[in-house]
Amino acid sequence: MRRVALGTTGESLPAIGQGTWGMGVARERRAAEIEALRLGIASGMTLIDTAEYYAAGGAEDVVGEAVRDCRDQVFLLTKVWPAHATYAEATAAVRRCLRRLRTDRLDAVLVHWPPRPGLLPEMLRALADLQDAGAVRHVGLSNFDLRWLRRAERVAPARLRLPLDEVPYSLPRRGVEEAVLPRLQSAGRVLLAYSPLGHGRLAGWRGHADLAAVAAARGATPAQVALAFLVAHAGVVAIPKAVTPAHVRANAAAGDLRLTDLEMARLQAAFPRRGGPHLPILPPSTAFFRLVLAAERLLHGGAAP
């Protein structure tokens, strides 16, 4: 599995990790989800991305069970929902994440979405203190576009490197290449690409014919080529989700697929970059995020904070 340097930390991440959005929702799928994650780890996809929001903590519970006897092999990353943006709430949220994940430390904690601007410094200070205490190794961001990246850089405690930003990135959604990716690359940071396969709807993509042609010529699947395109960019790690063994193995194999310059150019032409430098941002309102989190708990039966 190709590795991606994590800035100046001296660490590296696998080019392909494992996403967990949608896991922990149905009890009857739990065993398959756990086995898929364990197979992914054995296949080199040792970065696992989850969040307290996913299934109201259910995804973290699945991950905790999956890594129970291989914790030291895994780069474990979770995200704190911005309804928990005060110092006390962010601290308590991370403690709950630790319990659900059955671990004494997290390799990275990200701010899941930009909170209300006035609360961002407080949230980052709480995470910085948890890093100082050894509960968190790295603090990063998620869904922060260029405007919010700059804001976070201005207000974050000086000891935070903010080495990660997780954003939507796929062949049809290449807008992050305009500003977010160059900003991260210039600082030696890593872009985590979520929804890299558009939730499996590749056949509906404009440009799919070219994607399929490149895949056929390389003896690969369109999904593998789509992942290989993303991680061909410096400082990019893709985090697709997979539950079936075949998809897990296929995702892992994509980490070693290197596209030629001609193949990259063909895909860039088939999937032209659209959109500006800004991501769609949820309203940075504490009340809004609390409402969304309450709905997630109601839907999935998660525990209240």
C-alpha positions as CSV (number, residue, x, y, z in Angstrom):
1,M,0.0,0.0,0.0
2,R,1.4,3.4,-1.0
3,R,2.0,5.7,1.9
4,V,1.4,9.5,2.3
5,A,3.5,11.6,4.6
6,L,1.6,13.3,7.4
7,G,3.3,16.7,7.1
8,T,6.3,17.1,9.2
9,T,5.2,14.7,11.9
10,G,7.4,11.9,10.7
11,E,4.4,9.7,10.3
12,S,2.7,8.4,7.2
13,L,-0.8,7.2,6.3
14,P,-2.0,4.6,3.8
15,A,-3.1,6.2,0.5
16,I,-6.5,4.3,0.9
17,G,-8.2,4.3,4.3
18,Q,-11.6,3.1,5.4
19,G,-14.7,5.2,5.9
20,T,-17.6,4.2,8.2
21,W,-20.5,6.5,7.2
22,G,-23.6,4.3,7.3
23,M,-22.1,1.7,9.7
24,G,-23.7,1.0,13.0
25,V,-27.2,1.6,11.8
26,A,-28.6,-1.9,11.5
27,R,-27.8,-4.6,14.1
28,E,-28.0,-7.3,11.5
29,R,-25.2,-5.8,9.5
30,R,-22.9,-5.4,12.5
31,A,-20.9,-8.6,12.1
32,A,-20.3,-8.0,8.4
33,E,-19.2,-4.4,9.1
34,I,-16.7,-5.5,11.8
35,E,-15.3,-8.2,9.5
36,A,-14.9,-5.8,6.6
37,L,-13.0,-3.3,8.8
38,R,-10.7,-6.1,10.0
39,L,-10.1,-7.4,6.5
40,G,-9.3,-3.8,5.5
41,I,-6.7,-3.5,8.2
42,A,-5.1,-6.8,7.2
43,S,-5.1,-5.5,3.6
44,G,-3.1,-2.4,4.5
45,M,-6.0,0.1,5.0
46,T,-5.0,0.9,8.5
47,L,-6.6,4.4,8.7
48,I,-10.2,4.2,9.9
49,D,-12.3,7.3,9.7
50,T,-15.4,7.6,11.9
51,A,-17.4,10.3,13.8
52,E,-19.5,10.7,16.9
53,Y,-22.3,11.8,14.6
54,Y,-22.4,8.6,12.5
55,A,-25.4,6.6,13.7
56,A,-25.3,8.6,16.9
57,G,-22.1,6.9,18.0
58,G,-23.1,3.5,16.5
59,A,-20.3,3.6,14.0
60,E,-17.7,4.3,16.7
61,D,-19.0,1.3,18.6
62,V,-18.5,-0.9,15.5
63,V,-15.0,0.4,15.0
64,G,-14.1,-0.1,18.6
65,E,-15.1,-3.8,18.4
66,A,-13.2,-4.2,15.1
67,V,-9.9,-2.9,16.5
68,R,-10.2,-4.4,19.9
69,D,-7.2,-6.7,19.4
70,C,-5.3,-4.7,16.8
71,R,-5.5,-1.1,18.1
72,D,-1.8,-0.4,17.8
73,Q,-1.9,-1.3,14.0
74,V,-4.5,1.4,13.3
75,F,-4.6,5.2,12.8
76,L,-7.9,5.9,14.5
77,L,-9.6,9.1,13.5
78,T,-12.9,10.5,14.7
79,K,-14.8,13.8,14.4
80,V,-16.6,15.9,17.0
81,W,-19.9,17.4,16.0
82,P,-20.0,21.2,16.2
83,A,-23.0,21.1,18.5
84,H,-20.3,20.3,21.1
85,A,-18.2,23.5,20.4
86,T,-17.8,24.9,23.9
87,Y,-14.7,23.9,25.9
88,A,-16.6,21.6,28.2
89,E,-18.8,20.1,25.5
90,A,-15.9,19.3,23.2
91,T,-13.9,17.7,26.0
92,A,-16.8,15.6,27.1
93,A,-17.6,14.6,23.5
94,V,-14.0,13.3,23.0
95,R,-14.2,11.3,26.3
96,R,-17.4,9.6,25.0
97,C,-15.6,8.8,21.7
98,L,-12.8,7.2,23.6
99,R,-15.3,5.0,25.5
100,R,-17.2,3.9,22.4
101,L,-13.9,3.2,20.6
102,R,-12.5,1.3,23.6
103,T,-9.2,3.1,23.5
104,D,-7.2,5.4,25.7
105,R,-6.1,7.7,22.9
106,L,-7.2,8.9,19.5
107,D,-4.7,9.3,16.6
108,A,-6.7,12.3,15.3
109,V,-9.8,14.2,16.2
110,L,-11.3,16.6,13.6
111,V,-13.8,19.4,14.0
112,H,-16.6,17.8,11.9
113,W,-18.0,21.1,10.4
114,P,-17.2,24.7,11.1
115,P,-19.0,25.8,14.2
116,R,-20.3,29.3,15.0
117,P,-17.2,31.5,14.4
118,G,-17.1,32.7,18.0
119,L,-16.8,29.1,19.3
120,L,-14.1,27.9,16.9
121,P,-11.2,29.2,19.1
122,E,-12.8,27.6,22.2
123,M,-13.3,24.2,20.5
124,L,-9.8,24.1,19.1
125,R,-8.4,25.1,22.6
126,A,-10.2,22.2,24.1
127,L,-8.8,19.8,21.5
128,A,-5.3,21.2,22.0
129,D,-5.5,20.6,25.7
130,L,-6.7,17.0,25.1
131,Q,-3.6,16.7,22.8
132,D,-1.4,17.9,25.6
133,A,-3.0,15.4,28.0
134,G,-2.2,12.5,25.6
135,A,-5.8,11.7,24.8
136,V,-5.5,13.0,21.2
137,R,-2.4,12.8,19.0
138,H,-3.4,15.1,16.2
139,V,-6.1,17.8,15.8
140,G,-7.6,18.5,12.4
141,L,-10.5,19.8,10.4
142,S,-13.3,18.5,8.3
143,N,-15.4,20.4,5.7
144,F,-13.3,23.5,6.0
145,D,-12.9,25.3,2.7
146,L,-10.3,28.0,2.1
147,R,-12.2,30.7,4.0
148,W,-12.6,28.5,7.1
149,L,-9.0,27.1,6.8
150,R,-7.7,30.6,7.0
151,R,-9.9,31.4,10.0
152,A,-8.8,28.2,11.8
153,E,-5.2,29.0,11.2
154,R,-5.7,32.4,12.7
155,V,-7.5,31.3,15.9
156,A,-5.9,27.9,16.6
157,P,-3.5,27.6,19.5
158,A,0.1,27.9,18.2
159,R,0.9,24.4,19.2
160,L,-1.7,22.9,16.8
161,R,-0.4,21.9,13.4
162,L,-3.9,21.1,11.9
163,P,-2.3,18.5,9.6
164,L,-5.6,17.1,8.2
165,D,-8.7,18.5,6.4
166,E,-11.4,16.0,5.4
167,V,-13.5,17.3,2.4
168,P,-15.7,15.8,-0.4
169,Y,-13.4,14.9,-3.3
170,S,-14.1,12.7,-6.3
171,L,-13.8,12.8,-10.1
172,P,-17.1,14.7,-10.5
173,R,-16.3,17.0,-7.5
174,R,-12.8,18.3,-8.2
175,G,-13.4,21.9,-7.0
176,V,-11.1,21.3,-4.0
177,E,-8.2,21.2,-6.4
178,E,-8.6,24.9,-7.0
179,A,-7.8,26.2,-3.6
180,V,-8.1,23.8,-0.7
181,L,-5.7,21.1,-2.0
182,P,-3.0,23.6,-3.0
183,R,-3.3,25.3,0.4
184,L,-2.9,22.0,2.2
185,Q,0.0,20.9,0.0
186,S,1.9,24.1,0.5
187,A,1.8,23.5,4.2
188,G,2.6,19.8,4.0
189,R,-0.9,18.8,5.2
190,V,-3.1,15.9,4.1
191,L,-6.4,16.1,2.4
192,L,-8.8,13.2,3.3
193,A,-11.1,12.6,0.4
194,Y,-14.6,11.5,1.6
195,S,-17.3,10.2,-0.7
196,P,-14.5,9.4,-3.3
197,L,-16.8,7.1,-5.2
198,G,-20.0,9.1,-4.9
199,H,-21.7,6.5,-2.7
200,G,-21.2,3.9,-5.5
201,R,-23.1,5.7,-8.2
202,L,-20.2,5.7,-10.7
203,A,-22.3,4.5,-13.6
204,G,-24.3,7.8,-13.5
205,W,-21.2,10.0,-13.7
206,R,-20.7,12.1,-16.8
207,G,-17.4,10.9,-18.2
208,H,-18.1,7.3,-17.0
209,A,-17.3,6.0,-20.5
210,D,-13.8,7.3,-20.3
211,L,-13.4,6.1,-16.8
212,A,-14.5,2.6,-17.8
213,A,-12.2,2.6,-20.8
214,V,-9.2,3.5,-18.7
215,A,-10.2,0.8,-16.2
216,A,-10.6,-1.9,-18.9
217,A,-7.2,-1.1,-20.4
218,R,-5.6,-1.5,-17.0
219,G,-7.5,-4.6,-16.0
220,A,-9.0,-2.7,-13.1
221,T,-12.5,-1.6,-12.0
222,P,-13.8,1.9,-12.6
223,A,-13.9,2.4,-8.8
224,Q,-10.2,1.5,-8.5
225,V,-9.3,4.0,-11.2
226,A,-11.4,6.7,-9.6
227,L,-9.6,6.1,-6.3
228,A,-6.2,6.0,-8.0
229,F,-6.9,9.3,-9.7
230,L,-7.4,11.0,-6.3
231,V,-4.4,9.6,-4.5
232,A,-2.1,10.4,-7.5
233,H,-2.2,13.9,-6.1
234,A,0.4,14.7,-3.5
235,G,-0.9,14.7,0.0
236,V,-4.3,13.0,-0.7
237,V,-5.7,10.0,1.1
238,A,-9.1,8.5,0.0
239,I,-11.4,7.0,2.6
240,P,-14.1,4.9,0.7
241,K,-16.4,2.6,2.7
242,A,-16.9,-1.0,1.9
243,V,-18.7,-3.9,3.6
244,T,-18.3,-6.8,1.3
245,P,-14.9,-8.6,1.2
246,A,-14.6,-8.2,-2.6
247,H,-15.1,-4.4,-2.3
248,V,-12.6,-4.2,0.6
249,R,-9.9,-6.0,-1.4
250,A,-10.6,-3.9,-4.5
251,N,-10.3,-0.7,-2.6
252,A,-7.0,-1.8,-1.0
253,A,-5.6,-2.8,-4.4
254,A,-6.3,0.7,-5.7
255,G,-3.6,2.0,-3.4
256,D,-1.0,0.4,-5.6
257,L,-2.5,1.4,-9.0
258,R,-0.5,4.2,-10.6
259,L,-2.0,6.0,-13.5
260,T,0.1,7.3,-16.4
261,D,0.1,11.0,-17.3
262,L,-2.0,10.2,-20.4
263,E,-4.6,8.4,-18.3
264,M,-4.7,11.3,-15.8
265,A,-5.1,13.8,-18.6
266,R,-7.9,11.7,-20.2
267,L,-9.8,11.6,-16.8
268,Q,-9.3,15.3,-16.2
269,A,-10.8,16.1,-19.6
270,A,-13.7,13.7,-19.0
271,F,-14.4,15.2,-15.6
272,P,-13.6,18.9,-15.9
273,R,-13.2,20.9,-12.7
274,R,-16.3,22.7,-11.8
275,G,-17.2,25.1,-9.0
276,G,-15.3,27.7,-7.1
277,P,-12.9,27.4,-4.2
278,H,-15.7,27.2,-1.5
279,L,-17.4,24.1,-0.2
280,P,-21.1,24.0,0.7
281,I,-21.0,24.8,4.4
282,L,-23.8,23.9,6.8
283,P,-25.2,27.0,8.7
284,P,-22.6,27.5,11.4
285,S,-25.3,27.7,14.1
286,T,-25.1,25.8,17.4
287,A,-28.9,25.5,17.5
288,F,-28.9,24.0,14.0
289,F,-26.2,21.4,14.8
290,R,-27.9,20.4,18.0
291,L,-31.1,19.8,16.1
292,V,-29.4,17.7,13.5
293,L,-27.6,15.7,16.2
294,A,-30.9,15.2,18.1
295,A,-32.5,13.9,14.9
296,E,-29.6,11.4,14.4
297,R,-30.0,10.1,17.9
298,L,-33.8,9.7,17.5
299,L,-33.3,7.9,14.3
300,H,-30.6,5.5,15.5
301,G,-31.3,5.3,19.2
302,G,-28.1,6.9,20.3
303,A,-27.5,8.0,23.8
304,A,-27.9,11.6,24.8
305,P,-24.7,13.4,25.8
